[in-house]
Amino acid sequence: MHRLFGAQPIPYEDIDRLEQQSGDLIVYAIPLMAFFTLLEIWYSWHSQKRNYDTKESLGSLFAGLGNVVINLFFKVGLIYGSIYIYNLVPWRMELNWWTMIPCLLMFDFCSYWAHRISHFNRFFWATHVIHHSADNYNLTVSFRLSWVQHFKILFFLPVAFLGFHPVVFFLVNQISVLFQFWQHTEYIGKLHPIVERFIVTPSNHRVHHGSDEKYIDKNFGAIFIFWDRLLGTYQIEEEKPTYGITTKMENKLNPLHLNFHEYEDMLEDVKQAKSFKDKLFFVFGSPGRIAQVKKKKQSDAA
């Protein structure tokens, strides 16, 4: 009988083999994503909806390409780290493809919390705000991923410490990223109620990108929406959301600005803060609360 736990440690000499087994699903999927994105661009102009801004879409493309390059650069290091954790725990799982199912569930649960915390902690919000900064909602928004989002790897350490094989862990990560591509469109309406109840559909995710009061900080799931239903952060799509962040971006093209503008604002706030407590607040406080404090200061100074 094939055992599940108690797998042998992985020698670091096997890293090249593991890298090949982990694959580059996102790289392989680029032609397909490009096809559907171009199709959506064509249809948006053909239907006169025109929910594409050229500079904004190019900014998304540049950010996405930079993210792919950075991920390829960090991949070997991340594999080393995953092998280290895998060898550390005594309940190592064998490489069984069916273990992707529980790994996907646990990964998505951790993704929910990483996403939720990123909306309530400015340090992590700075690694995520780029994804919300587009005023239009289309497939290019899925490319707007932070170049420094690897800070959030710590939220996924519990999955690694559960003993899943590194190949399974990396494949699940790529599946999670790819699944989120189709969610970023206005051209898919609400699906069957059962699907909407369990899966993060375009309708569910459009809510998450809304800057309206009823939509802000809702629907954090990546693949499964039932986390939001269980944990009280679910909001059904009603009227069309107002997309983007509350303070609109003027520079829509420069990927450096898109990635690091929040860090620039954070540094400026820390410089102006008088006490150490206030400095910590401007780094780790809730972005919503920080915006209120800054607005009040501006109002008092006027």
PEBEL-V399969 format. One record per residue. N is the residue number from 1. PSI is psi in whole degrees, 0 to 359 (* if undefined). NEAR is the number of other ideal C-beta (glycine too) atoms within 12 Angstrom. Layout:
BEGIN
n->[N | N]
psi->[PSI | PSI]
near->[NEAR | NEAR]
END
This chain:
BEGIN
n->[1 | 2 | 3 | 4 | 5 | 6 | 7 | 8 | 9 | 10 | 11 | 12 | 13 | 14 | 15 | 16 | 17 | 18 | 19 | 20 | 21 | 22 | 23 | 24 | 25 | 26 | 27 | 28 | 29 | 30 | 31 | 32 | 33 | 34 | 35 | 36 | 37 | 38 | 39 | 40 | 41 | 42 | 43 | 44 | 45 | 46 | 47 | 48 | 49 | 50 | 51 | 52 | 53 | 54 | 55 | 56 | 57 | 58 | 59 | 60 | 61 | 62 | 63 | 64 | 65 | 66 | 67 | 68 | 69 | 70 | 71 | 72 | 73 | 74 | 75 | 76 | 77 | 78 | 79 | 80 | 81 | 82 | 83 | 84 | 85 | 86 | 87 | 88 | 89 | 90 | 91 | 92 | 93 | 94 | 95 | 96 | 97 | 98 | 99 | 100 | 101 | 102 | 103 | 104 | 105 | 106 | 107 | 108 | 109 | 110 | 111 | 112 | 113 | 114 | 115 | 116 | 117 | 118 | 119 | 120 | 121 | 122 | 123 | 124 | 125 | 126 | 127 | 128 | 129 | 130 | 131 | 132 | 133 | 134 | 135 | 136 | 137 | 138 | 139 | 140 | 141 | 142 | 143 | 144 | 145 | 146 | 147 | 148 | 149 | 150 | 151 | 152 | 153 | 154 | 155 | 156 | 157 | 158 | 159 | 160 | 161 | 162 | 163 | 164 | 165 | 166 | 167 | 168 | 169 | 170 | 171 | 172 | 173 | 174 | 175 | 176 | 177 | 178 | 179 | 180 | 181 | 182 | 183 | 184 | 185 | 186 | 187 | 188 | 189 | 190 | 191 | 192 | 193 | 194 | 195 | 196 | 197 | 198 | 199 | 200 | 201 | 202 | 203 | 204 | 205 | 206 | 207 | 208 | 209 | 210 | 211 | 212 | 213 | 214 | 215 | 216 | 217 | 218 | 219 | 220 | 221 | 222 | 223 | 224 | 225 | 226 | 227 | 228 | 229 | 230 | 231 | 232 | 233 | 234 | 235 | 236 | 237 | 238 | 239 | 240 | 241 | 242 | 243 | 244 | 245 | 246 | 247 | 248 | 249 | 250 | 251 | 252 | 253 | 254 | 255 | 256 | 257 | 258 | 259 | 260 | 261 | 262 | 263 | 264 | 265 | 266 | 267 | 268 | 269 | 270 | 271 | 272 | 273 | 274 | 275 | 276 | 277 | 278 | 279 | 280 | 281 | 282 | 283 | 284 | 285 | 286 | 287 | 288 | 289 | 290 | 291 | 292 | 293 | 294 | 295 | 296 | 297 | 298 | 299 | 300 | 301 | 302]
psi->[133 | 123 | 158 | 311 | 170 | 26 | 155 | 148 | 153 | 121 | 143 | 343 | 342 | 10 | 324 | 319 | 318 | 322 | 320 | 319 | 326 | 332 | 174 | 66 | 322 | 319 | 317 | 331 | 350 | 314 | 320 | 318 | 322 | 319 | 310 | 329 | 315 | 322 | 318 | 321 | 315 | 314 | 326 | 326 | 323 | 323 | 1 | 12 | 317 | 57 | 38 | 134 | 125 | 310 | 318 | 317 | 321 | 322 | 320 | 318 | 313 | 319 | 318 | 316 | 319 | 322 | 320 | 315 | 316 | 319 | 321 | 323 | 321 | 350 | 313 | 317 | 320 | 324 | 318 | 314 | 320 | 325 | 320 | 312 | 318 | 317 | 339 | 323 | 143 | 348 | 40 | 135 | 145 | 162 | 90 | 128 | 333 | 342 | 351 | 333 | 304 | 328 | 319 | 319 | 313 | 320 | 319 | 326 | 316 | 325 | 321 | 312 | 323 | 318 | 316 | 315 | 327 | 341 | 349 | 7 | 117 | 325 | 317 | 333 | 325 | 337 | 2 | 339 | 329 | 326 | 339 | 358 | 359 | 135 | 345 | 151 | 110 | 179 | 335 | 340 | 329 | 341 | 345 | 77 | 138 | 145 | 349 | 24 | 352 | 346 | 329 | 5 | 333 | 334 | 341 | 4 | 323 | 324 | 317 | 320 | 351 | 349 | 13 | 144 | 139 | 325 | 316 | 316 | 314 | 325 | 318 | 319 | 315 | 322 | 319 | 316 | 314 | 324 | 331 | 351 | 309 | 346 | 340 | 64 | 150 | 355 | 0 | 116 | 198 | 137 | 188 | 141 | 326 | 319 | 315 | 334 | 333 | 332 | 147 | 98 | 171 | 321 | 313 | 323 | 334 | 323 | 316 | 329 | 1 | 141 | 6 | 151 | 320 | 340 | 341 | 136 | 47 | 158 | 69 | 351 | 152 | 310 | 315 | 128 | 350 | 342 | 316 | 322 | 320 | 328 | 11 | 23 | 21 | 141 | 126 | 150 | 123 | 261 | 162 | 132 | 155 | 112 | 161 | 184 | 164 | 328 | 108 | 147 | 131 | 320 | 99 | 350 | 320 | 113 | 333 | 316 | 318 | 323 | 328 | 4 | 326 | 325 | 324 | 315 | 321 | 315 | 320 | 319 | 320 | 321 | 321 | 341 | 138 | 325 | 160 | 324 | 317 | 323 | 316 | 321 | 318 | 348 | 316 | 359 | 172 | 130 | 322 | 317 | 321 | 318 | 321 | 316 | 315 | 322 | 321 | 319 | 318 | 322 | 320 | 329 | 340 | *]
near->[4 | 12 | 12 | 18 | 18 | 14 | 25 | 16 | 20 | 29 | 14 | 20 | 11 | 23 | 26 | 15 | 17 | 29 | 23 | 15 | 22 | 33 | 21 | 21 | 24 | 33 | 23 | 13 | 26 | 22 | 12 | 18 | 31 | 21 | 15 | 24 | 31 | 20 | 18 | 34 | 29 | 18 | 22 | 26 | 16 | 13 | 14 | 8 | 19 | 18 | 28 | 33 | 26 | 18 | 23 | 34 | 33 | 24 | 36 | 42 | 34 | 28 | 38 | 39 | 25 | 28 | 33 | 27 | 18 | 22 | 31 | 19 | 14 | 22 | 29 | 21 | 18 | 29 | 32 | 23 | 26 | 40 | 31 | 20 | 28 | 37 | 24 | 17 | 26 | 14 | 19 | 31 | 33 | 23 | 29 | 21 | 18 | 16 | 30 | 27 | 18 | 22 | 35 | 28 | 25 | 32 | 40 | 37 | 31 | 35 | 38 | 34 | 30 | 35 | 39 | 30 | 27 | 34 | 32 | 24 | 31 | 34 | 28 | 33 | 41 | 36 | 33 | 38 | 39 | 41 | 41 | 40 | 41 | 38 | 30 | 35 | 42 | 42 | 39 | 38 | 42 | 37 | 36 | 44 | 38 | 34 | 31 | 29 | 33 | 24 | 22 | 27 | 27 | 20 | 29 | 35 | 24 | 22 | 38 | 35 | 24 | 28 | 33 | 42 | 40 | 41 | 33 | 37 | 42 | 40 | 30 | 39 | 43 | 29 | 27 | 35 | 33 | 25 | 29 | 37 | 37 | 29 | 36 | 40 | 33 | 29 | 25 | 26 | 16 | 21 | 20 | 12 | 14 | 12 | 19 | 29 | 22 | 23 | 31 | 40 | 33 | 35 | 37 | 43 | 42 | 38 | 37 | 41 | 43 | 31 | 28 | 22 | 14 | 18 | 31 | 28 | 32 | 33 | 40 | 39 | 41 | 40 | 36 | 32 | 37 | 25 | 31 | 35 | 23 | 16 | 19 | 13 | 27 | 29 | 29 | 23 | 32 | 15 | 14 | 18 | 31 | 22 | 33 | 29 | 29 | 25 | 20 | 19 | 30 | 16 | 20 | 30 | 22 | 22 | 31 | 19 | 24 | 42 | 33 | 24 | 28 | 35 | 28 | 18 | 26 | 31 | 18 | 16 | 28 | 25 | 14 | 18 | 22 | 13 | 11 | 11 | 13 | 20 | 20 | 18 | 25 | 35 | 28 | 23 | 27 | 24 | 35 | 22 | 20 | 32 | 25 | 16 | 22 | 27 | 16 | 13 | 18 | 12 | 10 | 9 | 9 | 7]
END
